């Protein structure tokens, strides 16, 4: 059974594999290491763009794809029938929640503003807001959303959670119109699907309360960038974003110059130990696949 993985260093994190499993490294660049028609299990590169799915045409024996990220929006529409697509749900929960909490605190306490003033050696006190005794609305109550909610609650924030479907302690997305005007912080941690693309449009943003903070730790196309620029430029809303549409953000884009915008270049999970974390589910999945057992984290309905 032939397996392709995306990182040479990933080998050491696979653990013992059954006899007959042949692991090769294909980074997505350059020529194939061997005949792609023989590959049955593929681990493509992390945060792959659409062009990296091109080898699917040559992988005529492929039966399973194991992603290194939780987002499956690039792969779900093009995965062939008969091929099981699995994501890395839960693998990056801690580090992505860490970015989200850090972005919330940095923006609300004005660390980005003070950092810009530091460049000019300017010591000037500016009163800021806080998450203590505020209300946060988390749109996307999966693993990461639950972790963010846990930390914010410890910090004294009242948290409301929203998901595609209502369940105990979680509201349905259809209730957003009623919930948005009450939130001081709105956190986006949901998958990019046809249902969520453009969810945060001018109407969504207009429903947010004056002075509220929008945090996007999800995917850029979930937010209408032009509508976001208009609201942040007016000073009515602020934003902290790790993802944006288009991405990368062009150098001349107006979002860069807005004082109410804190921007990082899609680095929520780009920290030391990333490869080790990303490959944690890979070895077990290969062993399940080789044994003919059901795979975990199978993507359904786009995520």
C-alpha positions as CSV (number, residue, x, y, z in Angstrom):
1,X,0.0,0.0,0.0
2,X,1.5,3.3,-1.1
3,X,1.2,6.4,1.1
4,X,2.3,9.9,0.2
5,X,3.0,12.5,2.9
6,X,3.9,16.1,2.5
7,X,6.8,16.5,4.9
8,X,10.0,14.4,5.4
9,X,10.0,15.2,9.1
10,X,6.5,13.8,9.2
11,X,7.9,10.3,9.0
12,X,9.1,10.3,12.6
13,X,5.6,11.1,13.9
14,X,3.8,8.3,12.1
15,X,4.7,5.5,14.6
16,X,5.0,1.9,13.6
17,X,3.1,1.0,10.4
18,X,1.9,-2.4,9.2
19,X,4.1,-4.4,6.8
20,X,3.5,-3.6,3.2
21,X,2.9,0.2,3.8
22,X,5.3,2.2,1.7
23,X,5.6,5.8,2.7
24,X,7.0,8.4,0.3
25,X,7.3,12.2,0.5
26,X,5.6,14.4,-2.0
27,X,5.8,18.1,-1.0
28,X,3.5,19.2,-3.9
29,X,6.4,20.8,-5.7
30,X,8.5,19.3,-8.4
31,X,8.1,15.8,-9.9
32,X,6.4,12.9,-8.4
33,X,8.5,10.5,-6.3
34,X,6.9,7.5,-8.1
35,X,3.8,6.6,-10.0
36,X,0.9,8.5,-8.5
37,X,-1.5,5.9,-9.9
38,X,-0.4,3.6,-7.2
39,X,-1.1,5.9,-4.3
40,X,-4.0,4.8,-2.0
41,X,-3.6,7.2,0.9
42,X,-2.5,10.8,0.5
43,X,-1.5,13.5,3.1
44,X,-1.3,16.7,1.0
45,X,0.5,19.9,2.1
46,X,-0.7,22.1,4.9
47,X,-3.0,25.0,3.9
48,X,-3.0,23.8,0.3
49,X,-4.3,26.1,-2.4
50,X,-6.6,24.8,-5.1
51,X,-3.7,24.1,-7.5
52,X,-2.3,21.5,-5.1
53,X,-5.3,19.3,-5.8
54,X,-4.1,18.8,-9.4
55,X,-2.5,15.4,-8.6
56,X,-5.9,14.0,-8.0
57,X,-6.3,13.4,-11.7
58,X,-3.3,11.1,-11.7
59,X,-4.2,9.2,-8.5
60,X,-6.4,6.6,-10.0
61,X,-6.1,4.2,-7.0
62,X,-6.6,6.8,-4.3
63,X,-9.0,5.8,-1.6
64,X,-8.3,8.3,1.3
65,X,-7.1,11.8,1.9
66,X,-5.9,12.9,5.3
67,X,-5.6,16.7,5.6
68,X,-3.2,18.4,8.0
69,X,-5.7,21.2,8.7
70,X,-9.2,21.5,10.0
71,X,-10.4,23.4,7.0
72,X,-11.5,21.3,4.1
73,X,-13.0,23.9,1.7
74,X,-10.3,23.4,-1.0
75,X,-10.7,19.7,-1.0
76,X,-14.4,18.9,-0.4
77,X,-15.6,20.1,-3.8
78,X,-13.0,18.2,-5.8
79,X,-12.5,14.9,-3.9
80,X,-13.5,12.1,-6.3
81,X,-16.4,9.7,-5.6
82,X,-15.1,6.7,-3.7
83,X,-12.3,8.7,-1.9
84,X,-12.8,9.4,1.8
85,X,-11.7,12.9,2.9
86,X,-10.7,13.4,6.5
87,X,-9.7,16.6,8.2
88,X,-7.4,17.3,11.2
89,X,-10.2,18.4,13.5
90,X,-8.9,19.1,17.0
91,X,-5.2,19.0,16.1
92,X,-4.8,22.8,16.0
93,X,-7.4,23.7,18.7
94,X,-5.0,24.9,21.3
95,X,-2.8,27.1,19.1
96,X,-5.7,28.6,17.1
97,X,-7.6,29.4,20.3
98,X,-4.4,30.9,21.7
99,X,-4.3,33.3,18.6
100,X,-7.9,34.1,19.0
101,X,-7.6,35.0,22.7
102,X,-4.4,37.0,22.0
103,X,-6.0,38.9,19.2
104,X,-9.0,39.8,21.4
105,X,-6.9,41.0,24.3
106,X,-4.4,42.9,22.0
107,X,-7.2,44.7,20.2
108,X,-9.3,45.5,23.2
109,X,-6.4,46.7,25.2
110,X,-4.9,48.6,22.3
111,X,-1.6,46.8,22.1
112,X,-1.5,47.3,18.3
113,X,-2.0,51.1,18.8
114,X,0.7,51.3,21.5
115,X,3.1,49.2,19.3
116,X,2.7,51.7,16.5
117,X,3.4,54.6,18.9
118,X,6.5,52.8,20.2
119,X,8.0,53.1,16.8
120,X,7.9,56.9,17.2
121,X,9.0,56.8,20.9
122,X,5.7,58.2,21.9
123,X,4.6,57.8,25.5
124,X,0.9,58.7,25.7
125,X,-1.7,57.2,27.9
126,X,-4.9,56.0,26.1
127,X,-7.8,54.5,28.0
128,X,-8.9,51.2,26.5
129,X,-11.7,48.6,27.0
130,X,-11.5,45.1,28.4
131,X,-13.1,41.7,28.1
132,X,-14.1,41.7,31.8
133,X,-17.8,42.0,32.2
134,X,-18.3,42.1,28.4
135,X,-20.4,39.9,26.1
136,X,-18.8,37.7,23.5
137,X,-20.7,35.9,20.7
138,X,-18.8,32.9,19.3
139,X,-20.0,31.9,15.8
140,X,-18.8,28.4,15.3
141,X,-19.1,26.2,18.5
142,X,-16.6,23.4,17.5
143,X,-13.5,22.4,19.4
144,X,-11.8,25.8,18.9
145,X,-14.9,27.8,19.7
146,X,-15.4,25.8,22.9
147,X,-11.8,26.4,24.0
148,X,-12.1,30.2,23.3
149,X,-15.4,30.2,25.3
150,X,-13.7,28.5,28.2
151,X,-10.9,31.0,28.4
152,X,-13.1,34.0,28.0
153,X,-15.4,32.8,30.7
154,X,-12.4,32.6,33.1
155,X,-11.6,36.2,32.2
156,X,-15.1,37.3,33.2
157,X,-16.8,37.4,29.8
158,X,-20.4,36.4,29.3
159,X,-20.2,34.0,26.3
160,X,-23.0,33.0,23.9
161,X,-22.3,30.3,21.3
162,X,-23.8,29.8,17.8
163,X,-23.6,26.8,15.5
164,X,-25.3,25.6,12.3
165,X,-27.9,23.8,14.4
166,X,-29.1,24.6,17.9
167,X,-28.2,22.2,20.8
168,X,-28.2,22.6,24.6
169,X,-26.2,25.7,25.4
170,X,-25.8,26.7,21.7
171,X,-28.0,28.8,19.5
172,X,-28.7,28.2,15.8
173,X,-27.3,30.5,13.2
174,X,-30.8,31.7,12.3
175,X,-30.8,33.6,15.7
176,X,-27.8,35.8,14.8
177,X,-30.0,38.8,14.1
178,X,-31.2,38.8,17.7
179,X,-27.8,38.1,19.2
180,X,-25.5,40.4,17.3
181,X,-26.7,43.7,18.8
182,X,-25.8,42.5,22.3
183,X,-22.2,41.4,21.7
184,X,-19.1,43.4,22.4
185,X,-17.0,40.8,20.7
186,X,-18.0,38.6,17.7
187,X,-15.6,35.7,17.1
188,X,-15.7,33.8,13.8
189,X,-14.4,30.2,14.1
190,X,-16.5,28.3,11.6
191,X,-15.7,26.4,8.4
192,X,-15.9,27.9,4.9
193,X,-18.8,26.3,3.1
194,X,-21.4,27.5,0.6
195,X,-23.6,28.3,3.5
196,X,-21.0,30.4,5.3
197,X,-19.4,32.2,2.4
198,X,-20.3,35.9,2.7
199,X,-22.2,35.3,5.9
200,X,-20.6,38.4,7.4
201,X,-22.0,41.0,5.0
202,X,-23.0,44.6,5.4
203,X,-26.2,43.6,7.1
204,X,-24.4,41.4,9.6
205,X,-21.9,44.1,10.4
206,X,-24.6,46.8,10.7
207,X,-26.4,44.6,13.3
208,X,-23.3,44.7,15.5
209,X,-23.3,47.2,18.4
210,X,-21.3,50.4,18.2
211,X,-17.7,49.9,19.3
212,X,-17.8,46.1,18.9
213,X,-14.9,44.0,17.8
214,X,-15.0,41.4,15.0
215,X,-12.4,38.6,15.2
216,X,-11.9,36.4,12.2
217,X,-10.0,33.2,13.0
218,X,-11.9,31.2,10.3
219,X,-11.6,31.9,6.6
220,X,-11.4,35.2,4.7
221,X,-14.3,34.7,2.3
222,X,-16.7,34.4,5.2
223,X,-16.5,38.2,5.5
224,X,-17.3,40.8,2.9
225,X,-14.0,42.7,3.0
226,X,-15.4,45.9,1.5
227,X,-18.2,46.1,4.0
228,X,-15.7,45.5,6.8
229,X,-13.4,48.3,5.6
230,X,-16.4,50.7,5.5
231,X,-17.4,49.9,9.1
232,X,-13.8,50.0,10.6
233,X,-12.9,53.1,8.6
234,X,-15.9,54.9,10.1
235,X,-14.7,54.0,13.6
236,X,-17.9,52.3,14.5
237,X,-16.4,48.8,14.6
238,X,-12.9,47.3,15.1
239,X,-11.5,44.1,13.8
240,X,-8.8,41.6,14.5
241,X,-8.2,39.2,11.6
242,X,-5.8,36.4,10.7
243,X,-7.6,35.7,7.4
244,X,-9.0,37.9,4.8
245,X,-10.3,38.0,1.2
246,X,-8.2,38.4,-0.9
247,X,-5.3,36.6,0.6
248,X,-2.5,37.6,0.8
249,X,-3.8,41.1,1.4
250,X,-2.4,43.4,-1.3
251,X,0.1,46.0,-0.1
252,X,-2.1,48.9,-1.2
253,X,-5.3,47.6,0.3
254,X,-7.0,50.2,2.6
255,X,-7.5,47.7,5.4
256,X,-3.7,48.0,6.2
257,X,-4.0,51.7,7.2
258,X,-7.0,51.5,9.5
259,X,-6.2,52.1,13.2
260,X,-9.1,49.9,14.2
261,X,-7.7,46.9,12.4
262,X,-5.3,44.4,13.8
263,X,-4.0,42.1,11.1
264,X,-1.8,39.0,11.1
265,X,-1.0,37.0,7.9
266,X,-2.8,33.7,8.5
267,X,-0.5,32.5,11.2
268,X,-3.1,31.1,13.7
269,X,-1.4,27.6,13.6
270,X,2.0,28.6,12.3
271,X,4.0,28.1,15.4
272,X,6.8,25.7,16.5
273,X,5.7,22.1,16.8
274,X,3.2,22.5,13.9
275,X,4.4,19.4,11.9
276,X,4.3,17.2,15.0
277,X,0.8,18.3,15.9
278,X,-0.5,18.0,12.3
279,X,0.8,14.5,11.9
280,X,-0.7,13.2,15.2
281,X,-3.8,11.8,13.4
282,X,-1.9,10.5,10.4
283,X,-0.3,7.4,11.7
284,X,-3.4,6.1,13.4
285,X,-5.4,6.9,10.3
286,X,-3.0,4.9,8.1
287,X,-3.2,2.0,10.5
288,X,-7.0,2.1,10.4
289,X,-7.0,2.3,6.7
290,X,-4.6,-0.7,6.3
291,X,-6.8,-2.7,8.7
292,X,-10.0,-1.8,6.8
293,X,-11.4,0.0,9.8
294,X,-13.5,3.2,9.6
295,X,-11.5,6.4,9.5
296,X,-12.0,9.3,11.9
297,X,-12.8,12.9,11.2
298,X,-14.5,12.1,7.9
299,X,-15.6,15.3,6.1
300,X,-19.4,15.6,5.6
301,X,-21.3,18.5,4.1
302,X,-18.1,20.4,3.5
303,X,-16.5,20.0,6.9
